Amino acid sequence: MTELLHLTEPDLWEAARAAGMYEGSTRGKTLAEEGFIHCSLPDQLEDVAAFVYDDHPGPLVVLVIDADLVDVPIRYEAPAPGAPEYPHLYGPLKTSAVVEVRPWPAE
């Protein structure tokens, strides 16, 4: 299983679970606004958390996504030439592809 990770707010994840679909992209932005859902690989998560959520006042959750269960295109793209590539989901994420939800920061 290729493990993709996505940081989000607990309330957004709970709303997605109720709907069966997650359509957030990154902090404060939706899939419709960005065109994809930002994800990371396990070794990228800490840097992403520091960059995007450093000043976030509340707890977050990490969605652990099984890439084999994702039914939309996954593209690995760098934000700038020479930068590391990050996985992006080009469509909504079925909640059934999320195999674990972890607290962030890790307990």
URJOQUI-V723496 format. One record per backbone hydrogen bond with DSSP energy under -0.5 kcal/mol. NH is the residue of the N-H (numbers start at 1). CO is the residue of the C=O. Records with the same first field share a line. If there is no record, write none. Layout:
NH: CO, CO
This chain:
3: 1
4: 2, 65
5: 40
6: 63
8: 61
10: 59
13: 9
14: 10
15: 11
16: 12
17: 13
18: 14
19: 15
20: 16
21: 16
22: 93
25: 26, 29
26: 29
29: 26
31: 23
34: 30
35: 31
37: 89
38: 25, 36
39: 87
40: 5
44: 41
45: 41, 42
48: 44
49: 45
50: 46
51: 47
52: 48
53: 48, 49
54: 50
56: 53
60: 104
61: 8
62: 102
63: 6, 61
64: 62, 100
65: 4, 63
66: 97
67: 2, 65
69: 66
70: 67
73: 90
75: 73, 88
77: 75, 86
79: 84
83: 80
86: 77
88: 75
89: 37
90: 73, 88
91: 89
93: 22
94: 92
95: 20
97: 94
98: 95
99: 64, 97
100: 64
102: 62
104: 60
